[in-house]
Amino acid sequence: MLGRATRAVARNAQQTRAFMALAEDHDQIRDVARGFAEERLMPIAGETDRLHKFPREAVNELAELGFMGMMVSEEDNGGGMDAVSYAVALEEISRGCASAGVIMSANNSLYCAPVSANATSQQQKDEFLKPYASGEKIGCFALSEPGNGSDAGAASTTAKDAGDHFVLNGTKAWITNALEADAAVVFATTDKSLKHKGISAFVVDRSTPGFSVGAPEDKLGIRGSSTANLIFEDCKIPKTALLGKEGDGFKIAMQTLDGGRIGIAAQACGIAQASLDIAATYAAERQAFGKPIKALYAIQEKLSKMACQLESAPLLTWRGAGHKNAGG
């Protein structure tokens, strides 16, 4: 069944490629990602999700392909690619395994992007960007809190200025890649009187005393990527941990989330394509009233609506990525 589904995917890709008009380099990246997804991710996707198993070997191979820091410059050990390249690659990876897709997306969009754009020194880049852009290490993004979700302006986690260092206290919730991450971009209030203008961003090493990770959440899906709380208890971090300037945190969070939506859209497109592939295969094999259910109008209508939405969704995603390339 998997072989037939794979062949159907290939046919669909060939048919749609003619009018989706990706540039040649983007098309090549998509081919590489598709091949990797079919050969390495599809065979392990079920087990990865069922066993809550982090796909370490596959993530290492994604790093070798340059997919863990795609939009980071080659000078900083990234892939030196653009946002459209990232979107088309992530779509294919997510089609192969949703867990691998979210691991890749979080490291690219939510960790590497804000560190790359807001690093204050070469030393900060050497320690907190280069190993993550290469995929040697994995990062995470700590914004959400138990009481405020992703409302960056309501951060109750605090960073108290203690002279030559800050002291972090608070809890971040539902953090993607929490158990595997070696560092986190953390948002905390440095001046409560300034409200959202008093939020700052820090990059914090996992080994810092006072930094701990809670128990993993038991999710309904995408279980190969861990989700857990990050807990800071009198966690002392150096002044050099600050990203950008003090008070830039809200701006950094909003810019990061804006770019991250491209990754979320690409993941959704990939997962939806995999769902359609499986649905179409099942409709061809399932018999009812003496014939495959794909012959029934109601089923045809459902599949055709899904297919139409999947023709338009990637185009909108790539358009958004194109705007990001243009500085939008």
C-alpha positions as a Markdown table, in Angstrom:
| # | Residue | x | y | z |
|---|---|---|---|---|
| 1 | Met | 0.0 | 0.0 | 0.0 |
| 2 | Leu | 2.9 | 2.4 | 0.8 |
| 3 | Gly | 4.4 | 1.7 | -2.6 |
| 4 | Arg | 1.2 | 2.7 | -4.4 |
| 5 | Ala | 0.8 | 5.8 | -2.2 |
| 6 | Thr | 4.4 | 6.8 | -3.0 |
| 7 | Arg | 3.8 | 6.4 | -6.7 |
| 8 | Ala | 0.6 | 8.4 | -6.5 |
| 9 | Val | 2.5 | 11.2 | -4.7 |
| 10 | Ala | 5.2 | 11.2 | -7.4 |
| 11 | Arg | 2.5 | 11.5 | -10.1 |
| 12 | Asn | 0.7 | 14.3 | -8.3 |
| 13 | Ala | 4.0 | 16.1 | -7.9 |
| 14 | Gln | 4.9 | 15.8 | -11.6 |
| 15 | Gln | 1.5 | 17.1 | -12.6 |
| 16 | Thr | 1.4 | 20.1 | -10.3 |
| 17 | Arg | 5.0 | 21.1 | -10.9 |
| 18 | Ala | 4.2 | 22.2 | -14.4 |
| 19 | Phe | 2.1 | 25.1 | -13.3 |
| 20 | Met | 3.4 | 25.9 | -9.8 |
| 21 | Ala | 6.4 | 27.5 | -11.4 |
| 22 | Leu | 9.1 | 27.0 | -8.7 |
| 23 | Ala | 12.5 | 28.4 | -9.6 |
| 24 | Glu | 14.9 | 25.6 | -10.6 |
| 25 | Asp | 16.9 | 25.8 | -7.4 |
| 26 | His | 13.8 | 25.6 | -5.3 |
| 27 | Asp | 12.6 | 22.6 | -7.4 |
| 28 | Gln | 15.9 | 20.9 | -6.8 |
| 29 | Ile | 15.7 | 21.4 | -3.1 |
| 30 | Arg | 12.1 | 20.1 | -3.1 |
| 31 | Asp | 13.3 | 16.9 | -5.0 |
| 32 | Val | 16.0 | 16.3 | -2.4 |
| 33 | Ala | 13.6 | 16.8 | 0.5 |
| 34 | Arg | 11.0 | 14.6 | -1.2 |
| 35 | Gly | 13.5 | 11.8 | -1.8 |
| 36 | Phe | 14.7 | 12.0 | 1.8 |
| 37 | Ala | 11.1 | 12.0 | 3.2 |
| 38 | Glu | 10.1 | 8.9 | 1.1 |
| 39 | Glu | 13.3 | 6.9 | 1.8 |
| 40 | Arg | 14.1 | 7.8 | 5.4 |
| 41 | Leu | 11.0 | 9.3 | 7.1 |
| 42 | Met | 7.9 | 7.5 | 5.8 |
| 43 | Pro | 9.2 | 4.1 | 7.0 |
| 44 | Ile | 9.8 | 5.3 | 10.6 |
| 45 | Ala | 6.9 | 7.9 | 10.9 |
| 46 | Gly | 4.4 | 5.5 | 12.5 |
| 47 | Glu | 6.8 | 4.1 | 15.1 |
| 48 | Thr | 8.2 | 7.6 | 15.9 |
| 49 | Asp | 4.8 | 8.8 | 16.8 |
| 50 | Arg | 3.6 | 5.7 | 18.5 |
| 51 | Leu | 6.6 | 5.3 | 20.8 |
| 52 | His | 7.1 | 9.1 | 21.4 |
| 53 | Lys | 10.6 | 8.5 | 19.9 |
| 54 | Phe | 12.8 | 11.4 | 19.0 |
| 55 | Pro | 14.1 | 10.6 | 15.4 |
| 56 | Arg | 17.7 | 11.3 | 16.3 |
| 57 | Glu | 19.3 | 9.6 | 13.3 |
| 58 | Ala | 16.9 | 11.3 | 10.8 |
| 59 | Val | 17.5 | 14.7 | 12.4 |
| 60 | Asn | 21.3 | 14.2 | 12.0 |
| 61 | Glu | 20.7 | 13.4 | 8.4 |
| 62 | Leu | 18.6 | 16.5 | 8.0 |
| 63 | Ala | 21.6 | 18.4 | 9.4 |
| 64 | Glu | 23.9 | 16.9 | 6.8 |
| 65 | Leu | 21.5 | 18.1 | 4.1 |
| 66 | Gly | 21.7 | 21.7 | 5.6 |
| 67 | Phe | 18.0 | 21.7 | 6.6 |
| 68 | Met | 18.4 | 22.5 | 10.3 |
| 69 | Gly | 19.5 | 26.1 | 9.7 |
| 70 | Met | 18.4 | 26.7 | 6.1 |
| 71 | Met | 18.1 | 30.5 | 6.2 |
| 72 | Val | 21.3 | 31.1 | 8.3 |
| 73 | Ser | 24.3 | 32.3 | 6.3 |
| 74 | Glu | 26.9 | 29.8 | 5.3 |
| 75 | Glu | 29.4 | 31.9 | 7.3 |
| 76 | Asp | 27.5 | 31.0 | 10.4 |
| 77 | Asn | 27.3 | 27.3 | 9.4 |
| 78 | Gly | 23.8 | 27.5 | 7.9 |
| 79 | Gly | 22.5 | 26.5 | 4.5 |
| 80 | Gly | 22.5 | 30.1 | 3.1 |
| 81 | Met | 19.1 | 29.4 | 1.5 |
| 82 | Asp | 16.0 | 31.6 | 1.2 |
| 83 | Ala | 12.5 | 31.4 | 2.7 |
| 84 | Val | 11.0 | 29.7 | -0.3 |
| 85 | Ser | 13.6 | 27.0 | -0.2 |
| 86 | Tyr | 12.8 | 26.5 | 3.5 |
| 87 | Ala | 9.0 | 26.3 | 2.8 |
| 88 | Val | 9.3 | 23.8 | 0.0 |
| 89 | Ala | 11.7 | 21.6 | 1.9 |
| 90 | Leu | 9.7 | 21.7 | 5.1 |
| 91 | Glu | 6.5 | 20.8 | 3.3 |
| 92 | Glu | 8.1 | 17.6 | 2.0 |
| 93 | Ile | 9.7 | 16.7 | 5.3 |
| 94 | Ser | 6.4 | 17.1 | 7.1 |
| 95 | Arg | 4.7 | 15.0 | 4.5 |
| 96 | Gly | 7.1 | 12.2 | 5.4 |
| 97 | Cys | 7.0 | 12.6 | 9.2 |
| 98 | Ala | 5.1 | 15.4 | 11.1 |
| 99 | Ser | 7.5 | 15.0 | 14.1 |
| 100 | Ala | 10.6 | 15.5 | 12.0 |
| 101 | Gly | 8.9 | 18.5 | 10.4 |
| 102 | Val | 8.2 | 20.3 | 13.6 |
| 103 | Ile | 11.7 | 19.6 | 15.0 |
| 104 | Met | 13.1 | 21.1 | 11.8 |
| 105 | Ser | 10.7 | 24.0 | 11.8 |
| 106 | Ala | 11.3 | 25.0 | 15.5 |
| 107 | Asn | 15.1 | 24.9 | 15.1 |
| 108 | Asn | 15.0 | 27.0 | 12.0 |
| 109 | Ser | 12.2 | 29.5 | 12.6 |
| 110 | Leu | 12.0 | 29.8 | 16.3 |
| 111 | Tyr | 15.6 | 29.4 | 17.4 |
| 112 | Cys | 18.1 | 30.1 | 14.7 |
| 113 | Ala | 16.1 | 33.0 | 13.2 |
| 114 | Pro | 16.0 | 35.2 | 16.3 |
| 115 | Val | 19.5 | 34.4 | 17.3 |
| 116 | Ser | 20.9 | 35.1 | 13.8 |
| 117 | Ala | 19.0 | 38.4 | 13.6 |
| 118 | Asn | 19.7 | 39.7 | 17.1 |
| 119 | Ala | 23.0 | 38.3 | 18.2 |
| 120 | Thr | 25.0 | 41.0 | 19.9 |
| 121 | Ser | 28.5 | 39.6 | 19.4 |
| 122 | Gln | 30.6 | 37.2 | 17.4 |
| 123 | Gln | 31.1 | 35.2 | 20.6 |
| 124 | Gln | 27.3 | 34.8 | 21.0 |
| 125 | Lys | 27.0 | 33.6 | 17.4 |
| 126 | Asp | 29.9 | 31.1 | 17.8 |
| 127 | Glu | 28.3 | 29.7 | 21.0 |
| 128 | Phe | 24.6 | 29.9 | 20.3 |
| 129 | Leu | 24.1 | 30.0 | 16.5 |
| 130 | Lys | 26.8 | 28.1 | 14.6 |
| 131 | Pro | 26.3 | 24.7 | 16.3 |
| 132 | Tyr | 22.5 | 25.0 | 16.0 |
| 133 | Ala | 22.5 | 26.2 | 12.4 |
| 134 | Ser | 24.7 | 23.2 | 11.5 |
| 135 | Gly | 22.3 | 20.9 | 13.3 |
| 136 | Glu | 25.1 | 19.7 | 15.8 |
| 137 | Lys | 22.8 | 21.0 | 18.5 |
| 138 | Ile | 19.0 | 21.8 | 18.7 |
| 139 | Gly | 17.4 | 24.9 | 20.2 |
| 140 | Cys | 13.9 | 25.9 | 21.4 |
| 141 | Phe | 11.8 | 29.0 | 21.8 |
| 142 | Ala | 10.4 | 29.8 | 25.2 |
| 143 | Leu | 7.6 | 32.3 | 25.0 |
| 144 | Ser | 4.3 | 30.7 | 26.2 |
| 145 | Glu | 3.5 | 30.5 | 29.9 |
| 146 | Pro | 0.8 | 28.6 | 31.8 |
| 147 | Gly | -1.3 | 31.7 | 32.4 |
| 148 | Asn | -0.9 | 33.6 | 29.1 |
| 149 | Gly | -0.2 | 31.3 | 26.2 |
| 150 | Ser | 1.8 | 33.1 | 23.5 |
| 151 | Asp | 0.8 | 36.6 | 24.7 |
| 152 | Ala | 4.4 | 38.0 | 24.8 |
| 153 | Gly | 3.3 | 41.2 | 26.5 |
| 154 | Ala | 2.0 | 39.3 | 29.5 |
| 155 | Ala | 5.2 | 37.5 | 30.4 |
| 156 | Ser | 5.3 | 36.7 | 34.1 |
| 157 | Thr | 8.8 | 35.2 | 33.9 |
| 158 | Thr | 11.2 | 37.8 | 35.3 |
| 159 | Ala | 14.8 | 38.6 | 34.6 |
| 160 | Lys | 16.1 | 40.7 | 37.5 |
| 161 | Asp | 19.2 | 42.8 | 36.9 |
| 162 | Ala | 21.8 | 41.8 | 39.5 |
| 163 | Gly | 24.8 | 43.9 | 38.4 |
| 164 | Asp | 27.0 | 41.7 | 36.3 |
| 165 | His | 24.2 | 39.1 | 35.6 |
| 166 | Phe | 20.4 | 38.6 | 35.4 |
| 167 | Val | 18.4 | 36.2 | 37.6 |
| 168 | Leu | 15.6 | 34.4 | 35.8 |
| 169 | Asn | 12.5 | 33.1 | 37.6 |
| 170 | Gly | 9.4 | 31.6 | 36.1 |
| 171 | Thr | 8.0 | 28.8 | 34.0 |
| 172 | Lys | 7.6 | 28.5 | 30.2 |
| 173 | Ala | 4.9 | 26.0 | 29.0 |
| 174 | Trp | 4.4 | 23.8 | 25.9 |
| 175 | Ile | 7.9 | 24.3 | 24.6 |
| 176 | Thr | 8.7 | 22.4 | 21.4 |
| 177 | Asn | 11.9 | 20.3 | 21.5 |
| 178 | Ala | 12.2 | 21.0 | 25.2 |
| 179 | Leu | 13.8 | 17.7 | 26.2 |
| 180 | Glu | 16.3 | 17.6 | 23.3 |
| 181 | Ala | 17.2 | 21.3 | 23.2 |
| 182 | Asp | 20.7 | 22.5 | 24.2 |
| 183 | Ala | 19.7 | 26.1 | 24.6 |
| 184 | Ala | 16.5 | 28.2 | 24.6 |
| 185 | Val | 15.5 | 31.7 | 23.5 |
| 186 | Val | 13.7 | 32.9 | 26.6 |
| 187 | Phe | 11.4 | 35.9 | 27.0 |
| 188 | Ala | 11.2 | 37.6 | 30.4 |
| 189 | Thr | 10.1 | 40.9 | 32.0 |
| 190 | Thr | 13.0 | 43.1 | 32.9 |
| 191 | Asp | 10.9 | 46.2 | 33.7 |
| 192 | Lys | 7.2 | 45.5 | 34.6 |
| 193 | Ser | 6.3 | 49.2 | 34.6 |
| 194 | Leu | 7.0 | 49.4 | 30.8 |
| 195 | Lys | 4.6 | 46.5 | 30.0 |
| 196 | His | 5.4 | 45.0 | 26.6 |
| 197 | Lys | 8.3 | 47.4 | 26.2 |
| 198 | Gly | 9.8 | 45.9 | 29.4 |
| 199 | Ile | 10.2 | 42.4 | 27.9 |
| 200 | Ser | 13.7 | 41.2 | 27.0 |
| 201 | Ala | 15.0 | 38.2 | 25.1 |
| 202 | Phe | 17.8 | 36.0 | 26.3 |
| 203 | Val | 19.6 | 32.9 | 25.0 |
| 204 | Val | 20.1 | 30.4 | 27.8 |
| 205 | Asp | 22.3 | 27.3 | 27.9 |
| 206 | Arg | 20.5 | 24.1 | 29.1 |
| 207 | Ser | 23.3 | 23.4 | 31.5 |
| 208 | Thr | 22.9 | 26.7 | 33.5 |
| 209 | Pro | 22.2 | 26.0 | 37.2 |
| 210 | Gly | 18.6 | 26.7 | 38.0 |
| 211 | Phe | 17.3 | 25.7 | 34.5 |
| 212 | Ser | 15.3 | 22.5 | 34.5 |
| 213 | Val | 12.8 | 20.8 | 32.2 |
| 214 | Gly | 9.5 | 19.4 | 33.3 |
| 215 | Ala | 7.9 | 16.1 | 32.3 |
| 216 | Pro | 6.9 | 15.6 | 28.6 |
| 217 | Glu | 3.3 | 16.2 | 27.6 |
| 218 | Asp | 1.3 | 13.2 | 26.4 |
| 219 | Lys | 0.1 | 14.6 | 23.2 |
| 220 | Leu | -2.4 | 13.3 | 20.6 |
| 221 | Gly | 0.1 | 13.5 | 17.7 |
| 222 | Ile | 3.5 | 14.8 | 16.5 |
| 223 | Arg | 4.8 | 12.8 | 19.5 |
| 224 | Gly | 8.4 | 12.3 | 18.2 |
| 225 | Ser | 9.0 | 16.0 | 19.1 |
| 226 | Ser | 8.9 | 16.6 | 22.8 |
| 227 | Thr | 6.8 | 19.2 | 24.4 |
| 228 | Ala | 7.4 | 20.2 | 28.1 |
| 229 | Asn | 7.8 | 23.1 | 30.5 |
| 230 | Leu | 11.0 | 25.0 | 31.1 |
| 231 | Ile | 11.5 | 26.0 | 34.7 |
| 232 | Phe | 13.8 | 28.8 | 35.9 |
| 233 | Glu | 14.5 | 29.0 | 39.6 |
| 234 | Asp | 17.1 | 31.7 | 40.5 |
| 235 | Cys | 18.8 | 31.0 | 37.3 |
| 236 | Lys | 21.8 | 33.2 | 36.9 |
| 237 | Ile | 22.7 | 34.2 | 33.3 |
| 238 | Pro | 25.4 | 36.6 | 32.2 |
| 239 | Lys | 24.7 | 40.0 | 30.7 |
| 240 | Thr | 26.0 | 38.5 | 27.4 |
| 241 | Ala | 23.0 | 36.3 | 27.2 |
| 242 | Leu | 20.8 | 39.3 | 26.2 |
| 243 | Leu | 19.6 | 39.2 | 22.6 |
| 244 | Gly | 19.4 | 42.6 | 21.0 |
| 245 | Lys | 18.9 | 45.4 | 23.6 |
| 246 | Glu | 17.1 | 45.3 | 26.9 |
| 247 | Gly | 13.4 | 45.9 | 26.1 |
| 248 | Asp | 13.6 | 44.4 | 22.6 |
| 249 | Gly | 11.9 | 41.1 | 23.6 |
| 250 | Phe | 8.4 | 41.9 | 22.4 |
| 251 | Lys | 9.7 | 43.0 | 19.0 |
| 252 | Ile | 11.9 | 40.0 | 18.7 |
| 253 | Ala | 9.0 | 37.7 | 19.6 |
| 254 | Met | 6.6 | 39.3 | 17.1 |
| 255 | Gln | 9.2 | 39.2 | 14.3 |
| 256 | Thr | 10.0 | 35.6 | 15.1 |
| 257 | Leu | 6.4 | 34.5 | 15.1 |
| 258 | Asp | 5.7 | 36.3 | 11.8 |
| 259 | Gly | 8.4 | 34.4 | 10.1 |
| 260 | Gly | 7.5 | 31.2 | 11.9 |
| 261 | Arg | 4.0 | 31.2 | 10.4 |
| 262 | Ile | 5.6 | 30.3 | 7.1 |
| 263 | Gly | 7.0 | 27.2 | 8.7 |
| 264 | Ile | 3.6 | 26.3 | 10.3 |
| 265 | Ala | 1.9 | 26.7 | 6.9 |
| 266 | Ala | 4.5 | 24.5 | 5.2 |
| 267 | Gln | 4.0 | 21.8 | 7.9 |
| 268 | Ala | 0.3 | 22.0 | 7.5 |
| 269 | Cys | 0.6 | 21.6 | 3.7 |
| 270 | Gly | 2.8 | 18.6 | 4.0 |
| 271 | Ile | 0.6 | 16.8 | 6.6 |
| 272 | Ala | -2.5 | 17.5 | 4.5 |
| 273 | Gln | -0.8 | 16.1 | 1.4 |
| 274 | Ala | 0.1 | 12.9 | 3.3 |
| 275 | Ser | -3.5 | 12.7 | 4.6 |
| 276 | Leu | -4.9 | 13.0 | 1.1 |
| 277 | Asp | -2.5 | 10.4 | -0.2 |
| 278 | Ile | -3.7 | 7.9 | 2.4 |
| 279 | Ala | -7.3 | 8.8 | 1.9 |
| 280 | Ala | -7.1 | 8.3 | -1.8 |
| 281 | Thr | -5.4 | 5.0 | -1.4 |
| 282 | Tyr | -8.0 | 3.8 | 1.1 |
| 283 | Ala | -10.8 | 4.9 | -1.1 |
| 284 | Ala | -9.4 | 2.9 | -4.0 |
| 285 | Glu | -9.1 | -0.3 | -1.8 |
| 286 | Arg | -12.2 | -0.1 | 0.4 |
| 287 | Gln | -15.1 | -1.9 | -1.1 |
| 288 | Ala | -18.8 | -1.0 | -0.5 |
| 289 | Phe | -21.9 | -2.0 | -2.5 |
| 290 | Gly | -19.7 | -4.2 | -4.6 |
| 291 | Lys | -17.2 | -1.5 | -5.7 |
| 292 | Pro | -14.4 | 0.7 | -4.4 |
| 293 | Ile | -15.8 | 3.6 | -2.4 |
| 294 | Lys | -13.9 | 6.0 | -4.7 |
| 295 | Ala | -16.7 | 5.4 | -7.2 |
| 296 | Leu | -19.2 | 6.9 | -4.9 |
| 297 | Tyr | -20.0 | 10.6 | -5.5 |
| 298 | Ala | -19.9 | 11.6 | -1.9 |
| 299 | Ile | -16.3 | 10.2 | -1.6 |
| 300 | Gln | -15.3 | 11.8 | -4.9 |
| 301 | Glu | -16.5 | 15.2 | -3.6 |
| 302 | Lys | -14.6 | 14.9 | -0.4 |
| 303 | Leu | -11.4 | 14.0 | -2.1 |
| 304 | Ser | -11.8 | 16.6 | -4.8 |
| 305 | Lys | -12.3 | 19.4 | -2.2 |
| 306 | Met | -9.2 | 18.2 | -0.4 |
| 307 | Ala | -7.2 | 18.2 | -3.6 |
| 308 | Cys | -8.4 | 21.7 | -4.6 |
| 309 | Gln | -7.4 | 23.1 | -1.2 |
| 310 | Leu | -4.0 | 21.5 | -1.5 |
| 311 | Glu | -3.4 | 23.1 | -4.9 |
| 312 | Ser | -3.9 | 26.5 | -3.4 |
| 313 | Ala | -2.4 | 26.3 | 0.0 |
| 314 | Pro | 1.2 | 25.7 | -1.0 |
| 315 | Leu | 1.0 | 28.6 | -3.5 |
| 316 | Leu | -0.1 | 31.0 | -0.7 |
| 317 | Thr | 2.6 | 29.6 | 1.5 |
| 318 | Trp | 5.3 | 30.2 | -1.1 |
| 319 | Arg | 3.9 | 33.6 | -1.8 |
| 320 | Gly | 4.3 | 34.5 | 1.9 |
| 321 | Ala | 7.9 | 33.1 | 1.8 |
| 322 | Gly | 8.6 | 35.2 | -1.3 |
| 323 | His | 7.4 | 38.3 | 0.5 |
| 324 | Lys | 9.8 | 37.4 | 3.4 |
| 325 | Asn | 12.6 | 37.1 | 0.9 |
| 326 | Ala | 11.8 | 40.6 | -0.4 |
| 327 | Gly | 11.9 | 42.0 | 3.1 |
| 328 | Gly | 8.1 | 42.0 | 3.7 |
